[in-house]
Amino acid sequence: MSSELLPASHAISQSTPSALKAISEHFRTRGFLPETDPLTAFPPQSEFAALDEIGRDLPSLLQDRGFRRYARSLSIPLWPNEGTRPEDLGALRLYYVRVGFLASAYVNQVGESPAKTLPANLAAPLYRACQLLRRPPILSYDGYALCNWKRFRKDCPIALGNIDTIQNFVHLYDEHWFILVHVEIEAIAARILDAIARVQIALMHNEEAPIDASLWEIAEAVRQQAGVLRRIPEHMDSTLYYRTFRPYIRFFENVSYEGIGAEAGMMNFRGETGAQSSVMPALVAFMKVPHKPSMLTNHLADMRNYMPAEHRSLLQQIEAMPAIRPLASKEPFNALLDAIAEFRSIHYGWAQEYINRWTVDPRGTGGTPYMQWLDQLIEETRLFKIE
């Protein structure tokens, strides 16, 4: 499943940023979340306002075996193709969330065999939005989590207890919780990127970089992220996860996008997965953790195509930084690697508890043999410690 299956005219642009470009203030204050809180609804007079009602009703609609017939009857306005102004980006992201959920609901409706054709009235809106966002036309981590939350109180942190989802596949709070855990983890990443930026700026100006202090700060932030990840079982039942909403975020395999053009052929795209988060790739890029070339590294490289374009550019910026290992002290460098391994180990445990024990299919929602690869990532991270 690869974005290479996109028609050449719509391939994702991956321009190489200047190595001297500093990490933007947006990333340093918001992590990998949008620069402003996501739009939760279209204005009542908007031609897209009906999508909010459809989105609200989606969990109930999916209880009906006639959902696909209903979905084929929808008339969804196309997003204007003349380009999107910066001030319209929040609305475009909400449009992508709404039509992305509808498309994945249609293809992977629980209780039905996966659909092999996405009807034109769903395919064209999704395809248009994803062209403008420069990403493959499927609901990915950015639409499922990064742009799918709201704060109860704007003056309080983006953290569990003060956030909720905008769109869901099922009525169960388990799905809300699953998404919201990831949102808080992404918010904490602001501290990581701010510390990386301070090192980057110092190196750019040939100043003494605060490497050890930054490593300690990042390690503490990653440990906090691990603490959030540990909270998954508080409101998420493993049986409910596997049977009720996980199927909706699975990959698309040999799906025809009706009305997109014969040259597109049968589409194969990776489903929503935490591997599409930019947090761990940013840490790996900063630490220069070596991973052996394999199907795993090919998979992780392909995951970048499903990230927002600005995230891909940021990862290239961090990769362009010099290696810090020769400049770092043993204790903080190893402490950060331990924190990364700890986070990955918790993730590995939840993958075993929530997925692997329920299935004989070794593929995750992204379509890959995740258990073997997660274990490999942990081992290679620990092996990079300074002796």
C-alpha positions in Angstrom: 0.0 0.0 0.0 1.8 3.1 -1.2 1.2 6.7 -2.2 3.1 5.8 -5.4 -0.3 4.6 -6.7 -1.4 8.2 -6.9 -1.6 9.5 -10.5 1.7 11.2 -11.4 0.0 14.6 -11.8 -1.1 14.5 -8.2 2.0 13.0 -6.6 2.9 14.5 -3.2 5.5 17.3 -3.3 8.4 16.8 -1.0 10.6 19.9 -1.4 13.8 19.9 0.5 14.0 22.8 2.9 17.1 24.7 3.6 19.2 23.2 6.3 19.6 26.7 7.8 15.9 27.2 8.3 15.0 27.3 11.9 12.1 25.3 13.4 9.1 27.6 13.4 7.4 29.0 16.5 4.3 27.0 15.7 6.0 23.7 16.3 7.7 25.0 19.4 4.4 26.0 21.0 1.9 23.5 19.5 3.9 20.4 18.8 2.5 18.6 15.8 -1.0 19.8 16.4 -2.5 22.5 14.1 -1.4 26.1 14.7 -4.9 26.9 16.0 -7.5 24.7 17.6 -9.4 22.7 14.9 -12.6 24.1 13.5 -15.5 22.1 15.0 -18.3 23.1 12.6 -18.9 25.0 9.4 -20.9 28.3 9.6 -24.7 27.6 9.4 -24.9 29.4 6.0 -22.0 27.3 4.5 -22.8 24.9 1.7 -20.7 22.4 3.7 -22.8 22.7 6.9 -24.7 19.5 6.1 -21.5 17.6 6.6 -21.6 18.5 10.3 -25.0 16.9 10.7 -24.0 13.8 8.7 -20.8 13.5 10.9 -22.8 13.8 14.1 -25.2 11.0 12.9 -22.5 8.7 11.5 -22.2 6.4 14.5 -25.9 5.7 14.4 -26.1 5.4 10.6 -23.4 2.7 10.7 -25.7 0.5 12.8 -27.9 0.1 9.7 -26.9 -2.4 7.1 -28.3 0.0 4.6 -25.7 2.6 5.3 -23.9 2.2 2.0 -27.1 2.8 0.1 -27.7 6.0 2.2 -24.1 7.1 1.6 -24.4 6.8 -2.1 -27.4 9.1 -2.1 -25.5 12.0 -0.4 -24.7 15.1 -2.4 -21.5 16.5 -1.1 -20.2 19.8 -2.6 -16.6 19.7 -3.9 -14.1 22.0 -2.2 -13.2 24.8 -4.6 -10.2 23.8 -6.7 -8.7 27.3 -7.3 -6.6 27.0 -4.1 -7.1 27.6 -0.4 -6.2 30.8 1.4 -4.4 30.4 4.7 -7.4 31.5 6.5 -9.5 28.7 4.9 -7.1 25.9 6.0 -9.0 25.1 9.2 -12.2 24.7 7.2 -10.4 22.5 4.6 -9.1 20.3 7.4 -12.6 19.9 8.8 -13.9 19.0 5.3 -11.1 16.4 5.1 -12.1 15.0 8.5 -15.8 14.7 7.6 -15.4 13.2 4.1 -12.4 11.0 5.3 -14.5 9.4 8.0 -17.4 8.9 5.5 -15.1 7.2 3.0 -13.5 4.8 5.6 -17.0 4.1 7.0 -18.2 3.1 3.6 -15.2 0.9 2.7 -14.8 -0.8 6.1 -18.3 -0.9 7.5 -18.4 -3.4 10.4 -20.5 -6.4 9.6 -20.1 -6.0 5.9 -17.3 -7.2 3.5 -14.9 -4.4 2.6 -16.2 -2.4 -0.3 -14.1 -2.5 -3.5 -15.6 0.7 -5.0 -15.8 4.1 -3.4 -18.7 5.8 -5.1 -17.9 9.1 -7.0 -20.0 11.2 -4.6 -17.5 10.2 -1.8 -14.4 9.6 -3.8 -14.3 13.0 -5.6 -14.7 15.2 -2.4 -12.0 13.1 -0.6 -9.7 13.1 -3.5 -10.0 16.9 -4.0 -9.4 17.7 -0.4 -6.3 15.4 -0.2 -4.9 16.9 -3.4 -5.0 20.3 -1.8 -3.5 19.0 1.4 -0.8 17.1 -0.6 -1.5 13.7 0.9 -3.0 10.3 -0.2 -6.8 10.2 -0.4 -7.6 8.2 2.8 -8.4 9.2 6.4 -5.0 9.1 8.2 -3.6 9.9 11.6 -3.8 13.7 10.9 -7.6 13.5 10.2 -8.4 10.9 12.9 -6.4 12.6 15.7 -4.4 15.7 14.9 -7.4 17.7 13.5 -10.1 15.9 15.4 -10.3 17.5 18.9 -11.7 20.5 20.7 -11.1 22.1 24.1 -13.8 22.5 26.7 -12.0 25.5 28.1 -9.8 27.4 25.8 -7.8 28.8 28.7 -6.8 25.4 29.9 -4.2 23.0 28.4 -4.7 20.5 25.6 -4.8 17.6 27.9 -7.1 14.7 28.9 -10.0 16.0 30.9 -10.2 19.2 28.8 -10.5 17.8 25.4 -13.0 15.8 23.3 -13.3 14.6 19.8 -15.2 16.2 16.9 -16.0 13.1 14.8 -16.3 9.4 15.7 -17.2 6.1 14.0 -19.0 4.7 17.1 -20.9 6.1 20.1 -18.6 4.4 22.6 -16.4 6.7 24.7 -13.6 4.1 24.2 -13.0 5.6 20.7 -12.9 9.2 22.1 -10.4 8.1 24.6 -8.2 6.3 22.1 -8.0 9.5 20.0 -7.6 11.9 22.9 -4.7 10.0 24.4 -2.8 10.6 21.2 -3.8 14.3 21.1 -2.2 15.0 24.5 0.9 13.1 23.5 1.1 15.3 20.4 0.6 18.5 22.6 3.5 17.4 24.8 5.7 17.2 21.7 5.9 21.0 21.7 8.4 20.8 24.6 10.5 18.3 22.6 10.6 20.5 19.5 11.3 23.6 21.5 14.4 21.9 23.0 15.5 20.6 19.6 15.1 24.2 18.2 17.4 25.6 20.9 20.1 23.2 20.0 19.6 23.9 16.3 19.8 27.7 16.7 23.0 27.4 18.8 24.6 25.1 16.2 23.6 27.5 13.3 25.3 30.4 15.1 28.4 28.4 16.1 27.5 28.9 19.7 27.9 26.3 22.5 24.8 24.2 22.1 22.8 23.4 25.3 22.8 19.8 24.3 22.9 18.1 27.7 20.2 20.3 29.2 18.0 19.8 26.1 18.5 16.1 26.3 17.3 16.0 29.9 14.3 18.2 29.0 13.3 16.0 26.0 13.7 12.8 28.1 11.4 14.2 30.7 8.8 15.1 28.0 9.0 11.6 26.5 8.5 10.1 29.9 5.4 12.2 30.3 4.2 11.0 27.0 4.7 7.5 28.1 2.7 8.2 31.2 -0.2 9.4 29.1 0.1 6.3 26.8 -0.1 4.1 29.9 -3.6 5.5 30.6 -5.1 3.8 27.6 -6.9 1.0 29.6 -8.7 3.6 31.9 -11.4 4.0 29.3 -10.7 1.6 26.4 -11.7 -2.0 26.5 -9.6 -4.3 24.3 -12.5 -6.3 23.0 -14.5 -3.2 22.1 -11.5 -1.6 20.4 -10.8 -4.6 18.2 -14.4 -5.4 17.2 -16.1 -2.0 17.0 -13.9 0.9 15.8 -10.5 -0.5 14.8 -11.9 -2.0 11.6 -12.9 1.5 10.4 -9.3 2.7 10.3 -7.9 -0.2 8.4 -6.1 0.1 5.0 -7.8 0.3 1.6 -6.9 -2.7 -0.5 -7.7 -2.8 -4.2 -10.4 -0.1 -4.0 -11.6 1.7 -7.1 -12.2 5.4 -6.7 -15.2 6.0 -8.9 -15.0 9.0 -11.2 -11.3 9.8 -10.5 -10.1 8.6 -13.8 -9.2 5.3 -15.4 -5.5 6.0 -15.0 -5.8 5.8 -11.2 -6.7 2.1 -11.3 -7.3 0.2 -8.1 -6.1 2.1 -5.1 -4.1 0.7 -2.2 -3.5 3.0 0.8 -2.3 2.5 4.4 -4.9 3.0 7.1 -4.7 5.3 10.1 -1.8 4.3 12.4 0.4 5.8 15.1 3.3 5.3 12.7 2.0 8.3 10.9 2.7 10.5 13.9 5.8 12.7 13.5 6.8 12.5 17.2 9.0 9.4 17.1 10.5 10.2 13.6 11.5 13.6 14.9 13.3 12.0 17.9 15.0 9.4 15.7 16.1 12.2 13.3 17.5 14.3 16.2 19.3 11.4 17.9 20.3 9.9 14.6 19.3 6.4 15.8 20.5 4.0 13.2 17.9 1.4 12.0 19.0 -1.4 9.7 17.6 -1.0 6.1 14.7 -3.4 5.8 11.0 -3.7 5.0 10.6 -1.8 8.3 12.6 1.3 7.2 10.7 1.2 3.8 7.5 1.2 5.8 8.5 4.1 8.0 9.6 6.1 5.0 6.2 5.5 3.3 4.5 6.6 6.5 5.8 10.1 5.9 3.6 10.5 2.8 0.6 10.3 5.1 1.9 13.1 7.4 1.0 16.8 6.8 3.3 18.4 4.3 4.7 20.8 6.9 5.6 17.8 9.2 7.5 16.2 6.4 9.5 19.4 5.8 10.2 19.7 9.6 11.6 16.1 9.7 13.9 17.0 6.8 15.1 20.1 8.8 15.9 18.0 11.8 17.7 15.3 9.8 19.9 18.1 8.3 21.2 18.9 11.8 24.6 17.5 12.7 24.9 14.4 14.9 24.8 15.4 18.6 26.1 12.0 20.0 29.8 13.1 19.8 28.9 16.3 21.7 26.6 14.9 24.4 27.4 13.5 27.8 26.6 9.8 28.4 23.9 10.2 31.1 21.4 12.5 29.3 22.0 10.9 25.9 21.3 7.4 27.3 18.4 8.7 29.4 16.6 10.0 26.3 17.2 6.6 24.5 15.8 4.8 27.6 12.7 7.1 27.5 12.1 6.4 23.8 12.5 2.7 24.4 10.1 2.9 27.3 7.5 4.6 25.2 7.9 2.0 22.4 7.7 -0.8 24.9 4.4 0.5 26.3 3.1 0.8 22.7 4.3 -2.8 22.1 2.4 -4.0 25.1 -0.8 -2.3 24.0 -0.5 -3.7 20.5 -0.3 -7.2 22.1 -3.2 -6.6 24.4 -5.5 -4.8 22.0 -4.7 -6.3 18.7 -2.4 -9.3 18.5 -4.2 -11.6 21.0 -7.5 -11.2 19.0 -6.3 -12.0 15.5 -4.1 -14.3 13.4 -3.6 -11.5 10.9 -0.1 -10.1 11.4 -1.0 -6.9 9.7 -1.9 -3.7 11.5 -4.2 -1.0 10.3 -1.4 0.3 8.1 -1.1 -3.2 6.5 2.3 -4.3 8.0 3.6 -7.0 10.4 3.8 -4.6 13.3 4.7 -6.8 16.3 8.0 -7.9 14.8 8.9 -4.4 13.7 8.0 -2.8 17.1 10.3 -5.2 18.9 13.1 -4.4 16.4 12.8 -0.6 16.9 13.1 -1.1 20.7 16.2 -3.2 20.4 18.0 -0.9 17.9 17.2 2.1 20.1 18.8 0.5 23.2 21.9 -0.6 21.2 22.7 3.1 20.3 23.5 4.0 23.9 26.9 5.5 24.7 28.9 2.8 26.5 
